[in-house]
């Protein structure tokens, strides 16, 4: 059993931890707004701190650099996307239908979630050309490689069941899906060149008809 003094101490520690989490999240959201407003290169920790109503020292208490903030935003979005993909997976359907659900669902999520779209736009437009974002580029490359391996496993199983076009290698099919998905992201973010209704489904079906028999 805790004494009253110990209970007070534990309660104070819990509130301190909760406050730290809330402060960190506020800084992330404020930084995201600033990155969107002026771009990564022109954004400064001083302005982020000012916009958040904090001191620059408070920012440094949570983040060592602007690049770390950007990296944290990318990490959070990657986890969100992984959770979304897991949610979109449907049991008891063909690999083709499962892949269709995921590809369509990701773009629809991009279209309706402004925060996710903002970070996806930053990843698309800001990660190249900044030497301090090298770790972010490595993280994104590693994530892409993991996705490719998962797709290769999916297509290898489909190949064994005779569902892929003869002669089509699982690795080639996986690369095609990743390139197509990336370009759907790019065209939605940059041009809004297709609708997220039937037109999106048709675009995904064009890809899948080139892979599955």
Secondary structure, 3 states (H helix, E strand, C coil): CCCHHHHHHHHHHHHHHHHHHHHHHHHHHHHHHHHHHHCCCCCCHHHHHHHHCCCHHHHHHHCCCHHHHHHHHHHHHHHHHHHHHHHHCCCCCCHHHHHHHHHHHHHHHHHHCHHHHHHHHHHHHHCCCCHHHHHHHHHHHHHHHHHHHHHHHHHHHHHHCCCECCCCCHHHHHHHHHHHHHHHHHHHHHHCCCCCCHHHHHHHHHHHHCCEC
